[in-house]
Amino acid sequence: SSGINAEYGDYIPYVKETKGKKFVKVEEEKEKTVYDDEFEKLLAEAEGVGGDITGDDIDALADILGANSLLGSVDVTSCSRPGKETGLKSPPPAKPVKVVDPVDMEEVNEIDVDATVEQLKSNDSSITHCIFNNVPLDREIVDSITSAMMRNTSVKKLEMCNCGIIDDSIEGFITLLKSNSTLESLSLETNKISGKFLKQLVLGLETNETLKELRIANQYFTTGVGDEMAISKALEKNHSLVKFSLNWKNGGSRNTADRWIMRNNDIARKKRQGLL
């Protein structure tokens, strides 16, 4: 209070008076989660690096601590320190599977077709990857290629995308798949092969034990549901194919085909590990 002292007449300045206890803000103690000592130490070292740490570094860290097996399908790089409620932050969308770029139909292919066919016929060992992509081929030339490939033991990869191949030439490819035990990859995408003959082509894989990749997507004609079902069923009898492409319309057929391709990949993995 302030005013004039009645006894002495002196002026008394105002002084603010606080009643009760003075409020003192107490800093809230944050709960600290206890981590495995080794994990905490490595995390601290990683944080000390600052902006230089990469996703590969975190992957390596997870491998060291066995975090990959704990996270399962969750991306290791999404792992953060556990919080009070959720433990791990919600994982980001799964990384897209790397897709092989389709054949560039504008790219000019300067291959000498006649000379290459002669090399295939002579079983030239210098040719292991033969690319006819984007070269218009008449039926006679296509038949010459498939006929030469039946006895060829050098070529492991044959690409004939966007060559104008029609149904009449498929019988040669079927015989090729039944007789050749060297070819590992065949690409016939972006041609004019109907679903009926695509089905017959896949049926020809029943006895083939060496082809690992067959690409027949993006045909001029749409594949019918019945043909897709027959294709997915035919894949069950082949145990070597680990990559297969087709523009599926029927989800059930696609899932069935995926199951057989996954089975074959598992077989291939076990063979690499010496388990089979």
C-alpha positions in Angstrom: 0.0 0.0 0.0 1.0 3.7 -0.3 0.0 7.0 1.2 1.0 9.7 3.7 2.3 8.7 7.2 -0.2 10.4 9.6 2.4 10.8 12.3 5.4 12.2 10.4 3.8 13.3 7.2 6.3 11.3 5.1 5.3 9.7 1.8 5.4 5.9 1.8 6.0 4.3 -1.6 3.8 1.4 -2.9 5.2 -2.0 -2.4 3.5 -5.0 -4.0 2.6 -7.7 -1.4 2.2 -11.3 -2.4 0.0 -13.5 -0.3 0.6 -17.2 0.1 3.5 -19.2 -1.2 5.4 -18.1 -4.2 4.7 -20.3 -7.3 7.8 -22.0 -8.5 7.6 -24.0 -11.8 8.9 -27.4 -11.5 10.5 -28.9 -14.6 8.8 -32.1 -15.5 11.2 -35.0 -15.6 10.9 -36.8 -18.9 10.8 -40.5 -18.7 13.9 -42.1 -20.3 13.5 -45.5 -21.9 16.3 -47.9 -21.1 17.9 -49.5 -24.1 20.3 -52.3 -24.6 23.8 -50.9 -23.8 25.3 -51.8 -27.1 22.4 -50.4 -29.0 22.4 -47.2 -27.1 26.1 -46.8 -27.6 25.9 -47.3 -31.4 22.9 -45.0 -31.6 24.8 -42.3 -29.9 27.8 -42.7 -32.2 25.4 -42.6 -35.2 23.8 -39.4 -34.0 27.2 -37.9 -33.4 28.0 -38.3 -37.1 25.2 -35.8 -37.9 23.9 -35.5 -41.5 26.5 -37.9 -42.8 24.6 -41.0 -41.7 22.9 -42.9 -44.5 20.3 -45.5 -44.8 23.0 -48.1 -45.6 24.7 -47.2 -42.3 21.4 -47.9 -40.4 20.9 -51.1 -42.3 24.4 -52.2 -41.3 23.7 -51.2 -37.7 20.5 -53.3 -37.8 22.4 -56.3 -39.2 24.9 -56.1 -36.4 22.3 -56.1 -33.7 19.9 -58.5 -35.4 17.2 -55.9 -35.7 16.3 -57.1 -39.2 14.9 -60.3 -37.9 12.9 -58.4 -35.3 11.4 -55.9 -37.7 10.3 -58.5 -40.2 8.9 -56.7 -43.3 9.1 -53.2 -41.7 11.8 -51.2 -43.4 14.8 -51.0 -41.1 15.5 -47.4 -41.9 12.1 -46.4 -40.4 13.2 -47.6 -36.9 13.3 -44.9 -34.3 13.8 -44.8 -30.5 10.8 -46.3 -28.7 8.3 -43.8 -27.4 5.8 -44.0 -24.5 2.9 -45.1 -26.6 3.7 -46.7 -29.9 7.2 -48.1 -29.5 8.0 -47.6 -33.2 7.0 -44.8 -35.4 4.5 -45.9 -38.1 6.5 -47.3 -41.0 6.5 -45.4 -44.2 5.0 -47.1 -47.3 6.9 -50.1 -48.5 9.7 -49.4 -51.0 8.6 -50.2 -54.5 10.1 -53.2 -56.1 12.7 -52.3 -58.7 11.0 -52.7 -62.1 13.0 -53.5 -65.2 12.6 -50.8 -67.8 10.5 -51.9 -70.8 12.1 -52.1 -74.2 12.4 -48.7 -75.8 10.4 -49.1 -79.0 12.1 -46.0 -80.5 15.6 -47.4 -80.1 17.3 -48.3 -83.4 18.7 -51.8 -83.5 21.5 -52.1 -86.0 22.0 -55.8 -85.7 22.8 -57.7 -88.9 20.0 -60.3 -88.8 21.3 -62.6 -91.6 24.8 -62.7 -90.2 23.5 -63.3 -86.6 21.3 -66.2 -87.8 24.4 -67.8 -89.4 26.3 -67.4 -86.2 23.5 -69.1 -84.3 23.4 -72.0 -86.8 27.2 -72.4 -86.5 26.9 -72.3 -82.7 29.3 -69.4 -82.4 30.5 -69.5 -78.8 31.1 -65.7 -78.8 27.4 -65.1 -78.8 25.7 -65.6 -75.4 23.2 -62.7 -75.5 21.3 -62.2 -78.7 19.1 -59.1 -79.2 16.7 -58.7 -82.1 14.5 -56.1 -80.3 12.7 -53.5 -82.5 13.7 -55.2 -85.8 10.6 -56.3 -87.9 11.1 -60.0 -88.6 9.0 -62.0 -91.1 7.9 -65.5 -90.3 10.7 -67.1 -92.3 13.4 -65.3 -90.4 11.7 -66.1 -87.0 11.5 -69.7 -87.9 15.2 -69.7 -88.9 16.1 -68.2 -85.5 14.1 -70.8 -83.5 15.4 -73.6 -85.7 19.0 -72.5 -85.1 18.4 -72.1 -81.4 17.2 -75.7 -81.0 20.7 -76.9 -81.4 22.6 -73.9 -80.1 24.5 -74.4 -76.8 26.0 -70.9 -76.4 23.2 -68.4 -76.2 21.8 -68.0 -72.7 19.6 -64.9 -73.4 17.4 -64.3 -76.4 15.4 -61.0 -76.8 12.9 -60.6 -79.6 10.6 -57.8 -78.3 8.6 -55.7 -80.8 9.5 -57.8 -83.8 6.0 -58.4 -85.1 6.0 -62.0 -84.1 2.6 -63.7 -84.7 0.9 -66.9 -83.7 2.1 -68.9 -86.6 5.7 -68.7 -85.3 5.0 -69.9 -81.8 5.3 -73.6 -82.6 9.0 -73.0 -83.3 9.4 -71.4 -79.8 7.6 -74.3 -78.2 9.9 -76.9 -79.8 12.9 -74.7 -78.9 11.9 -74.7 -75.2 11.5 -78.5 -75.3 14.8 -79.1 -76.9 17.3 -76.4 -75.8 19.0 -76.9 -72.4 21.2 -73.8 -72.5 18.7 -70.9 -72.8 18.0 -69.2 -69.5 16.0 -66.1 -70.6 13.5 -65.5 -73.4 11.8 -62.2 -74.0 8.9 -61.9 -76.5 7.1 -58.8 -75.2 5.3 -56.3 -77.4 4.4 -58.7 -80.2 1.2 -60.0 -81.8 0.7 -63.3 -79.9 -2.8 -64.2 -78.8 -3.7 -65.7 -75.4 -4.3 -69.1 -76.9 -0.7 -69.4 -78.2 0.8 -67.8 -75.1 -0.9 -70.6 -73.2 0.7 -73.2 -75.5 4.1 -71.5 -75.1 3.9 -71.8 -71.3 2.6 -75.4 -71.5 5.9 -76.1 -73.4 7.8 -75.3 -70.2 6.6 -78.5 -68.5 9.8 -80.4 -69.3 12.1 -77.4 -69.4 14.5 -77.3 -66.5 16.9 -74.5 -67.5 14.8 -71.4 -68.5 14.8 -68.9 -65.6 13.0 -66.0 -67.2 10.1 -65.7 -69.6 8.7 -62.3 -70.6 5.5 -62.3 -72.7 3.7 -59.1 -71.5 2.3 -56.2 -73.6 0.9 -58.2 -76.5 -1.3 -56.6 -79.2 -4.1 -59.0 -78.2 -5.8 -59.2 -74.8 -5.4 -62.5 -73.0 -8.7 -64.1 -72.0 -9.5 -65.1 -68.4 -9.6 -68.8 -69.5 -6.2 -68.6 -71.0 -4.8 -66.8 -67.9 -6.1 -69.6 -65.7 -4.5 -72.2 -67.9 -1.2 -70.3 -67.9 -1.1 -70.0 -64.1 -2.0 -73.8 -63.8 0.8 -74.7 -66.3 3.4 -72.8 -64.3 2.8 -75.3 -61.4 4.6 -78.0 -63.5 7.8 -75.9 -64.1 10.4 -75.6 -61.3 13.1 -73.5 -63.0 11.3 -70.2 -63.9 12.0 -67.4 -61.3 10.9 -64.4 -63.4 7.7 -64.2 -65.5 5.8 -61.3 -67.0 2.3 -61.1 -68.3 -0.4 -58.4 -68.3 -2.8 -60.2 -66.0 -6.5 -59.3 -66.0 -7.6 -62.0 -63.5 -6.4 -61.4 -60.0 -6.8 -65.1 -59.0 -4.7 -66.3 -61.8 -2.0 -63.8 -61.1 -1.9 -64.8 -57.4 -1.6 -68.5 -58.4 1.2 -67.7 -60.8 3.0 -65.7 -58.2 2.8 -68.6 -55.8 4.5 -70.9 -58.2 7.2 -68.4 -59.1 7.9 -67.8 -55.4 8.2 -71.5 -54.9 10.7 -71.7 -57.7 12.7 -68.9 -56.2 12.8 -70.7 -53.0 14.1 -73.9 -54.8 16.8 -71.8 -56.5 17.8 -70.3 -53.2 18.2 -73.7 -51.6 20.2 -75.0 -54.5 22.6 -72.0 -54.1 23.0 -72.8 -50.5 23.6 -76.5 -51.2 20.5 -77.6 -49.4 19.1 -79.4 -52.4 
